[in-house]
């Protein structure tokens, strides 16, 4: 089979190549998937660079999420059948024609959901809804998030709105406010305006902001913290701009704020099965109703992986970049 691999760590567009590898055979409790589509995530690219929480042995495959069709069963697998359409968000080496995955970790692709949406259902949308679930919010409560025009930011805003939770979105420039307004997402403020905190207060009507989500790091994390109410919680979801948080101790102390991390792959792995099923069911309902949208920016073949990576890194891109073996 053909697979995307890298012999060294480095910039993905420079080190990723396509190679012939033996077609894997499933072991006990495993199945083999024929990959249909697989998205490119930031954490996939960080893994290729060697800077993520998971560092693979070299030479290494790439990619973690995919929509696939079961084409071989390992011993003891009876909950799945050949031909089943499934999704996975934690199977390393998904940028390939085939991959072996633990059967217990696979999720049936919701009926009626197009391949392009199903392929990106787990990592980002499930992380977003799991994040909201972990915050245990009531309808009408306010949260704030930066990177509001990013993929996760859009999903959090859409899923929160469907639950009746109010979201203030922070973006770096006024163009991002217009971009999100055109996508039907309001209550967004550009932090390059001198009065952006006053704009936030006007949007909330002075109601307390009980939680904040930081996906940027650096000084942007302090911006989120600065508008939280007393007793608020800052959740560190990502570090797109900086691996270091710049937080003022006074805001943490006098607001009696809590700061915690959120790693979707660990949350998903440790979540109890009934909760996982309920959240995936909610995702399917939101997709079917149009409350949640999962746009696609472009689709590339494996041989075009360098261009696909460059497309994924393009500023202002709307929608995921997908690979099709």
N, C-alpha and C positions, 0 to 999 in steps of 0.2 A: 504494500500500500504506500501511498504518498503522504508525507507529513511535514509540517513546518517544524524546523529544529534550529538550535543554535549551539555552536561549539564553544563559544566564549560568552561572557556577560558584556553588554555594551548597549549602545543605542539600537533599538529594534530594527530600524530601517537598514542598518549597516550589518547586523550579525545574523538576522533571520534568513534561512534558506529553505528550500524544499528538497527533501531526500527520500529515497526509497527505504522503507523499513519493513520488517516482517509483519504480516497481518497478525494481530494478537488473538489468542484463544482464551475464552473465559474460564476461570477456575471455579471452584465451588462457591455458590452464592453470587456469582457474577453473570453479566450478560455482555455480549458485544453489540455495539451500536454502529450502524451506518450513519455517519454524520450528514445531516441535511444543511444546517446553517449554524454558524458559531460567531458570536459577537466579539469585538475587540474592546476590552475594558482597560481602564488606566492601571488597575492592579496587575493585569496581564503584562503590560509594558514594564511596570516596575519590577516584576519577576524576571523578565528578560535582562533588565539592567543589573539584577542582583541586589536590589534595594528594598525588596518587600519582606514581609514577615515570614514568608516561605521562600527558601533558597534551594532550588533543585540541584541534583548532581548533574554534571556535564558529561557528555552532550545531553541536551534536554529537549523535550517537546515544549509545546506552548499552548496557551488557551485553557480555559476552565469551564466555560458554559457552552451548552449546545442543545439544539433540537436534533434528535436522532430516531432511527427506526431499529428496533431490536432485530438482529439477524442471526444470533446464535445464543444458546442458553447454556449456562454452566450447571453443574450437578446441584440438585436441591432447589432450583429456582422453579416455583410453580405459580407465583403471583403474576408473572408476565408471560407473554407468548410472542413467538416470532411474528413480526409485522406490527407490533405495538408501537405507537408514536409517543415518545417520552421526552422529558426535558431533564437536564442535569445542570447544577450550578457549581459543582465542586469536583469535577472529574478532570484531573490534569492531563494535558495532551490532546485537548479537544480540537485543535487546529490540524485535523488529519482526516483521512477518508474513513477510518475506523478507530474506535477506542473501546477499551474494556472498562466497565463501571460496576460498582456494587449495586446489585438489584434493589437492595433495601433503600438506597438513597435516590432512586429515580422517581419522577413524578409524572403521571399520565398527562399528556398535553391536553388542555381543555378542548372539548369539541367545539368547532366553529371558530376557534382562534386561528388566524392565518399563520403560516410558518414564520413569517418575518417577526411577528409579535411573540409567538411561542418561544422562539430562539433566545429571546432576551428577557424572559419572564422571571427568571430566578434571581440572578445576582443583584440587579438594581431594584426592580419593583419589589421583590420580596424583602430586600434589605430596608427599603423605604417603609413598607407597611410594618415590618418587624420593629423598626425604630419608633414609629407611632404607637405601636402596641406597648413597647417598653416604657413609654412616657406616661401611659395610663391617663390620658386626657379626657376631660368631659366636653361635650358640645358647648360651644361658646367661649371656651378658653383660648387664649392667644399664645402662640409660639413665634419665634423669629428664626430665620435661617439666612446664612450668606450663600453665595454661589446659587442664587435663586434661579438663574437662567441656565444652570447645568442640568444634566439628565436627571440626577437624583433630586435636585431642587424642584424641578417641574413635577416629578412624581409625588414628592411629599406634599406639594401644594394641592395637587389634584386629589390625592387620597384623603388628605386632611379635610378638604372642602366637602367631600362625599360623606365624611363622618361628622360634619358640623363643627370642626375645629378651625379656628381662624389663624391665618399665617401671614406674618409680615415678611416679605422677601427683601433681601439686601443684594444689590448689584453694584458694580464699580462705576458704571457710567450710565448716563441718561438713556443712551441707546438701548440698554438692556431693559429698561422700564417699558419702552415702546414695543420692543420685541415680545415681551411677555404679555403685554396688553393685547397685542394682535393674536396671541395664542389663547386668549380668554382668561389669563391669570392676572389678577389685580392685586392691590395692596403691596406694591413694590416701590422701594425707595433707592435712589442712587446715592452712595456714600461719598461721591465727589462734591456734593452740595454742602455748603457750610451749615445749613440748617437741617441736615438730614434727621437728626434726633428729634427735632421739633416736628418734622413730618411724620415720623413714626408715632409720636404721641398723639398727633391729630388723627391718624388712622385708627388707633386703638381707642380713642376717646378717653385716654387716661386709664384704661383697664390694665391690670397687671399682666405682664408677659411672663408666663410661668416657666418657660423652657426655651433654650436656644440651641441651634445645631450649627456647628462650625465644620465646614468642609474645606477650608482654605489654609488655616494656620497663620502664623506670624501675627502681625498687628490686626488682621481681620478678626481673629478670635476675640480680641479685646473689644472690638466694635460690637460684637454680639453680646458679650458679657455686660457691656455698659448700659444696655437698655433692658436688662432683666430686672424683674421685681425682686424684692427681698425674699430670700428662700428659694430663688430660682435655680434651675439646673442647666449647666452647659454641657452638651454632649459633643464630644470630638469624634466626628464621623470620617474626616479625611484631612489631607494635608497637601492640597494641590499647589500651593505657593511656597510653603515652608514647613519643614519638619519640626520647627520650634514654635511653641505657643508664647506669645508676648501678652501676658495678663498682668493687670495691676493688682497688687496684693490688697489694696484698700477696697476695691470692688468686691473681691472674694470675701474679705473679712466682714465689711460693714453690710453687705447684702446677705451674708451667711450663705453664700452660693456653694453649690456642689459642682465639681467638674469630674466627668467620667468619660471613658472611651467606649466606642461601639464598633465591634468588628463583626460584620454580617456573617462571615463564614463560621465563626465560633457560635454565634447566636443561633444560626440555623441548625448546626450540628447538635446543640444541646437542648433545643426546644422540644417539648413533649409533642407526641404525634397528633393528639386532638387539636392542639393550638395551631400546629403547622397546617393541618388540613383545613381548619377554619379560615386561616389567613389566605391560603391559596384559593379557597373557594371565593373569598371576598375579591381577590384580584381578578378572577374569572368574571365575576359579576360586574365589576367596574369596567373591565374591558368591553364586555358585551353591551353595557349601557352607554359607552362613550365617555364615562366620567374619567377614565384613565386612557391615555393615548401613548403608544410606543412607536414613534416615527423611525424610519430608516433613512439614513443619509445616503448610503451607497452599498453595493454588494460587489465583492471581488472574488476571483478565483485564488487558489493557493499560490499559483505562480506570480500573482500580483500582490503578494503580501507586503512588500516594501511600500508600494503605493497606497495600500490599504492602511498601513500604519501612519503614513503621512496624512492621509485623509482624516484619520481618527484624531490626530493632533492639531488639526486646523482650527484656529480660533473662530468662535461664532458658529461652529457646526451645530446643526439641529438634527437629532436622530443618531442612532447607532450605525457604525460601520460593521458590516457582516462579511464573513468569509464563507464561500460555498465550494466544498471540495469537488 
